[in-house]
Structure formats: C-alpha cells, structure tokens
Amino acid sequence: MATNIRLEGEAGGLALPLRRDAVGWQDRPILLRLISIALFAAIWEIAGLIPVSFAFPTFSDTLVAFFGLLADGSLPSAYLSTLQPLVVGVVLSAFLGVGIGTICGLSRTGEWLIVPVFIVLQSAPVAAFIPLVTFVYGIGMTAKVLAVMILALPVIVLNTYKAVRNVNGSLLSMCRSFLGTRWQSISKIILPDASPVIFAGLRLGVAAGFVGVVLAELLITPTGIGDVITFHRSRADYAEMYATIASIIALSTLTLVFLQWVEVRVFRPEKRGR
Amino acid sequence: MGATALRNKPAPVSAPNDAIVEVRGICKTYGNVEALRGVDLDFPRGKLTSLLGPSGCGKTTLLKIIAGLIEADAGTVTIDGKPVKGPGPERAFVFQDFALMPWATVLRNVAFGLELRRRARAEREEIARRYIAQVGLAGFEDKYPHELSGGMRQRVGLARALSVDAEVLLLDEPFSAVDEQNRRKFQEDLIRLRTQENKTFIFVTHSIEEAVYISDRIVLLSPRPGRVSRIIEPEIDRSGDPDRIHRDKHYLDTVEEIWQGLKQYVE
C-alpha cells in the first residue's frame, strides 16, 4: 500500500509553480515494490528449505500448487462462490457506512443515537458474533453477507463520521458566503474534503470484509475459499493451503490498491502523480 | 495634517444619500466578551473603506456580520436599503486563509461562486478566465492551490470574489498570510484593479500603512468593546506611480497620526 505522498512543501515564497524533483531510486515506487516482493519471496523460500516446520512449504512449491489449483478449476470456482457474499457485503457496507457516517457527522441527533453502537461494535471481538448470526440467519448467503458487514461497517461509519465532523470550517463558510445550498455544501465541500479519511476507512473496511468472509466460510459452512483451505489442511497438502491463503491476501491487496486509484482519480486529482 | 479630513465623532457621517452599506446599532457579545457595542457606520458606494484597529476590536466580526456569516445580537445592516439576513449575491467575501479547495484547479476555484449559482460550465469558465487574467494569474488556470505561493493563492481568492460580480467586496485581512514583498505588489495591483472595477470595498486590516496606502476612508475601531473611535479620509493622489505614495507627505503624516491615536490601546 506504499503511497508516495510527500509533505506539501511551500514553493518558497515567490512563485515557483512546478517543482521537478531529481529522480532517484526513492522516486521509483514500482521498482521498489517489486524488490520488496522479491525479497519476501526469497526469505520465504529459504525458510521453507530449512525447514521451519514440516507444514511450511517453500515459496516455489506454493507457486506450483497455486497454478495447479488454477488449472484444475478448484480455485476459480471457489472464488466464484466466495466473491458473492464478499462483494455484496462490501458494497452494501461502503454505501451504508458512508451514508450513516455522513448523517452522524452532520446531525447531533444522529451522532448521539448511532455512533455509540458502532464504537461498541468496533471494539468488540466481532468474530464471536458469527455463531449468533448463524443461529438467527442460518448458513446461507444472508449469514455470510452479514458476517462481512459486521466487520466492515463500523470502521467505515466511524471514519466517515470523524471526517465529516472535522471538515474545514473556512471552506464551509466560503461555500455559504457564495450562496451554496446545504446540499451543495455537502456534495461539493464536505465529501471531497472528507474523502481522504473516508477512503482510509473504506480501505480498512474492505480489508475487514475479507476477514469476515473467510471467517464465515471457516466457521459457518465450508464453502468457497474457506472450503479449499479446510480441505487441503485436512489432507496435509500444505502447499495448496498456503497457495489459497496467499491468493486471498493478494486479492485483498489488489482491491485496496484499486480503491486508492479510484480515490485519487475521482476525488483528489491534486494528488495525482505526486 | 491639512489634507486629512478628521472627524472625531463616531456618529454616521456624511453622504447619507449614497451609502451602499448602512450599519446601525450593531452589538455582538461572545460569552462574556463584548466584541462590538453600538456600531453605526455608513460605507459610501464605490469607495474603499478600511476597518482598522488592534486585535480584539471586533473588526473581523463586524465584517462577517455585514457578510451575513455571523448574526448580530442587536442592530441592523442594510445593503441598498435591504436588510441583511444572510449572505447575498450583492456581496462577495475574500478570506484571510484564502479558503481555496485544494482538490480543485485555479479555474474551478475561481468559477466556484458561479458554479454554486448553477451557471453553465462554458459561461462560468469564460468569466473565470477573464478575472484570472485580471489578477495576473493567466497561465495558471490548471494549477492546484498547493502549486502556488501564498500571494498567488490570495489572487485566486480575489478573482473568485470578483467573478460573481458583486457590488460590495468584503476583504478580511487578505494580505496577512502573504509575505511582505508579495503584499506590496498585491496592494499596488488592488489600487489598479479599483480603477477598472467600479465596486465598493470593505477591507479589514491591522496594518496602518496598508490602510492608509489603499483606502479612501479609514474607520478606526477601539477595542473591548469594539466601537468606532474615529473616521479618517486620507486624501492621497493614487493616480501616478504607486511607489510614490510611500514617500508622499500626506501618507506619512496620516500613518503617524493614526499611530498616535492607536498607541493607547496597545499594551
């Protein structure tokens, strides 16, 4: 998730509109990231060769197992079933969470009524609720979507709420003095100004959603990715198990990178290429 | 002293028929701090009036009451006879901290007042480009605020206020966050701009030199509680070289005289 956001430097008194920094190795984030991944793979390979544990495969074995799982179709079909509750839960959490958080940030009543619930939810060990969810909603899709939402929603709501509450007051009175309506001040000032913190919450929420769906598949009914992990663990196919786990971590990371790309593209164009 | 018309009474002064902004009996208290007590003032049309005083004299509060951003506890403000109930299209505000949207380009920031009024994009951008050029920022339309210096950012704030074509411009210490060299250049530009735009300016400042340099009329406010202590009309010829003003005898005399008057309020 390395971002290359530098501190906003004043261009030193007089007008010096564009600064072209010297391009050094620090300024090539992609190269740096690739090196970091390669280093991690190398350490994994060595640790697997020692071996750390008989249940710890090498990086290369895991990679082979990954392509094996892809080829025999078990991984693609597992993702097909895992992604349904995940996508539904994350999308619902994102819209509901930003909506509820914005309302809480704008209205005192909303703040008093709703925020405490989410503060409790955020600090609670939510995984403990999952058996309860199963008890009420059974083992179907609804239960899994709920498991995703229980984990993803609180952090999205609370971040949005804090961001909206701490919006730049000077920009708000600017909007008011130029005759902006309440709705205009929300859509043109509050949401863009709050978007970095809202997106930080969304990233945490999406990551929590991945935790939720895997927990649901391990605890409620073994389906999708949870099933593949459980199955290969029971057969002591550790390379396959690790490959599955690594693949969902990779997917989660890619989703977060995509989210950041959307943020910079849509909401904060001034951070592009910085 | 001869060229400086002095009035020692805080009462509403002269030209009652051509005051665009009339302030009557404004009082404002924050908690147990009395910011303004019974302020009566007229702001003549087409003039630049400065509100000058030490910090705590309520000058920014008065400006924001005129802007409709703060409600007064008592008293009325009228613009062309119509009472102020909030912000209005005939007034535009320039903020001390610029209040630019960091995520928007110079062009969008300048056009923002018109965007809020739902004017078509092509139309508002054309107007914005004109004012960007007028404040000397042509070529910077697609830059973001963080790419500009403080002085340039405030030029964006000024262009935004000009582009909504308000009759009254309210400037809240616009140069206080701008470095000295840029401030002086900006003051010269403001004098030039005033000859092009036939607008009424109300200007809050704590700098005596700045007030005398640019104002037709200076309202001195005394602190705690804020009230009008004096009104001064420096008669300085601003038609020629702006640098000459700084050496003008009336300019220097007026600055000195105001300082003598304000000294008592500075601890």
Interface residues (C-beta under 8 A of the other chain):
Chain A: E8 E10 A11 G12 G13 L14 A15 L16 P17 L18 S170 L171 S173 M174 C175 R176 S177 F178 L179 G180 T181 Q184 K188 I189 P192 D193 S195 F267 R268 P269 E270
Chain B: A67 G68 L69 G86 P87 G88 P89 R91 A92 F93 F95 D97 A99 M101 P102 W103 F112 G113 E115 L116 R117 F140 K143 Y144 P145 H146 E147 L148 S149 G150 G151 M152 R160 V164 D179 Q181 N182
